[in-house]
Amino acid sequence: EGSFAEAPIYHAYGRTEGETTLKLRALGILVLGLERPFTTKLLGVADANGDLSRSYRIPSDLGITFFAQSIGVDIARKPAPKLQFCTSNVVRMEL
């Protein structure tokens, strides 16, 4: 199952798994499976099926562990602007 079609996809990553609730006023609420602090990065825009694939070269044997989660964002414009979110499972990464 993918994200929203043609929607921006962000990647959030941090050192601790947990829960963070971001209240965005009238735009909506985003609940992540990461504790603060975490960092986000725009990965790109999903295709018409809601899919996005990216590859990165990462050095091995760094001795660090972090957790990552992807977030798809859809902007509903009617009747009033509101954000809808599609989040992935949290993944543990050991480098």
C-alpha angles and dihedrals in degrees: 000000000000136000130265115313114263092355128139114261121209129192118216120193136175144152098258133055114218137097133301122178116203113196108202096186112235092353094071145257127288119199116195129190091228130087121229133295100058135142130226132208130185107241098185141267123310120239125244089282094052093252129134128175127192134170127202133185109233125178115245130226095036092138096229133124125201139162127235137195132179123222127198116200126203122185115215110198103185136101086359130343112277135161122230120198134205112192130190127221116278112260126203115222125192118193 
